[in-house]
Amino acid sequence: MPKALIVIDMQTDFCPGGALAVPGGDEIIGSINALMKGYDAVVLTQDWHPAHHASFAVNHPGADPFSLADMPYGPQVLWPPHCVIGTPGADFHPGLDLSRTDLVIRKGFRAHVDSYSAFFENDRQTPTGLAGYLRDRGLSDLSFVGLAHDFCVAWSAIDAAKLGFAATVIEDATRAIDLNGSRDRARADMRGAGVILE
């Protein structure tokens, strides 16, 4: 079964020193680079926000980072500004091997809706186009790595399983934000959706 490695948001702003750093986020780069050799395709996702994005706390007067806001599509964590289009923080980490990349999916560029999943915006309706690309290439066995385990990796893997792909998360090649127990919840949600954790 042809298989793809989906590398989620390995960007400077999500690594130590970045605007929304995931603890130990840079520690997994070597593992991800080594994994690439074993796959028929490598897809990278890239968080790609305009500065006025609705998920940024600074765009909600009086709101604190990591607080919740009600959006038309449901509750939304308000983040510090990160991965702003055209800034160094939006770049892929310089240690990531880009030579094996088949496709880059940019997400979160629509100012009114956030995008955790590689497959859908957070409204759960607007597709990124990734599912069609994978199906057209016959890539039905997907492994997920990258940042952050409990948000973009988990949402992507769950959506993949719901769309009928075989979905595995290689946990040693992820790191979590772990906001108020979000890592354990994400693991339970992934297992419940049929995602394999290894």
N, C-alpha and C positions, 0 to 999 in steps of 0.2 A: 504494500500500500504506500503510494508516494506520500512523503511527509514534509511538513514545513515547520521551521522554527520561527515563532513570532516573538520578537524582541520588543518589549514594551518600554517606551519612554526612557531610554538610557541617555539622558540629557544632563548637561552641566548643572542646571538649576536643581535637579533632584539628587545630586551627589554632594558630599561634604563640601561646605563653602558656598553652596548655591542658595538661592532664595527660598526653596522649599525642600531642604535637604532631607533625604531618607537616611537614617543612621546606617553606616556601612555600605551605602549604595554603590561606592566605587569598588568594593571588595569582590564583586561578582563579575567584573569585566573579563578577567582572564578565563573564568569558567565559560562564559557566554561565547567568547571567541573560539575556545576549543570545541564547544558543542556544534558550532556552525558547520564543521566539516562533515558531520554525520547526517545532514539533511539535504533533500532535493531542492529546497528553496528556503531563503531567509527573507522575512518581512520585518521591517522596522516601523514602529509607530513613533510619531513625533508630536508632542503637545505643542500647540501653535496658536497662541492667544493674542488678540488685539489688546492694547493697553486698557481699553474701556470695557473689558469683559465683565459680564454680570456676576461671575463667580469670585471676583476679587473683592475682598472686604473693603478696600479703599474706595470702591465705587458705591458703597452703601454708607452714607454718613452716620457716624456713631457706632457702626458695627465692628466687632473685634474679629481678628483672624481666628478661624476654627469654630466660630459660632455658626448657627444654622439660620438659613433664610428660607422662606417659602417662595418657590418659583412656580410658574404655571405648570411645570412638569413634576412638582413635588419638592420635598426638602432638599436643600443644597448647602453643603459645607462651604463657607466663605474662606477662601485661601488668601495668603499673601500673594501679591503679584508674582508671577513666575512664567517662564517660557514665553515671554513676550516676543512676538514676531520681530525678527531683525536684530535681536539682542544676543550677546554671547551666551546667555543662560539657556537660550532655546536650542543651541547647537548640540549635536551628539557629543558625548564625552570623548575627548581626544584619544583615549585608549581603546575605544571600540573599533573593531575591524569592520570597515565599511566595504571592503573589497568583495564580499560575498552577497551583498544586498541585491535582491531581486526587485523589491518594491518598498517605497516609503509611503506610509499612510499618515497624513497630517490630520489632526483632530483638535476640536476646540476652537476653530477659527470663526465659528458663528458666535457673535458677541452675546446673544441672548440665551444661549444654552451651553452648559458644560458638556464635556465628552470624556468619560472614563474608558469606555469600551472601545476596542479596535473595530467593532462592528456597527455600533449605533451611538448616536448622540444620547445624552441623558434623558431626552424625551421618550426614549425607547422606540421611536418610530423612524427617525431620519437615519438612513444607512450611510456608512462610509464608502461602500463599494468593495470592501475586502472580501465578503462572502462570495460575490460573483467572480472576482479574480481567482480565488482559490478553487472554486468549482470549475472554472474554465480551464485551469491547469491540472485538474484531477487530483488536487492536494486535499486529502480527506482526513489525514492523521496529523494533528496539530499539537505542538509542545510550546508552552508559554514560559518565558523568563523575563526578568527585568524589574521595573519599579512602577508603582509600589505594589507589593504582594496583595495587600488588603483593599486596594482600590482598583487601579486600572488593570492589573494582572487578573484579579479575581473576576471583575465584570467582563473582561474579554473572554476568559475561559468559560464562564457560565453561558455567555451568549453563544459561543462556539458549540457547546453541548446542546443548547436549545435549538440551534440551527442544523443539528444532525452530524456535526463533525465529531471525531474522536478527539477528546481534549485532555491533555495532561499538563499539570504545572510541575516544573522541576524546582522544588522549593529551595534547594541549595543555591540556585542561580536567581533568587529573588531576595528582596529585603522589604520589610513592612514599616509603615508609619506607626501602626498600632495606636490609633487614636481611640481612647476609651474602650479598649478591648476589641477593636475592629479586626485584628488579625484572627482571633479565634472565631469570630462571627463569619468572617470570610471563608475560613476553612470549612466550617459547617455548611455554609451556603453552597460552596463548590461541591462538596461531597453529595449534598442533596440534589444537585443538578446533574450528577453523574460524571463530574470531573475527577480524573485520577490525580492524586497527589503523590509525588515520589521524590 
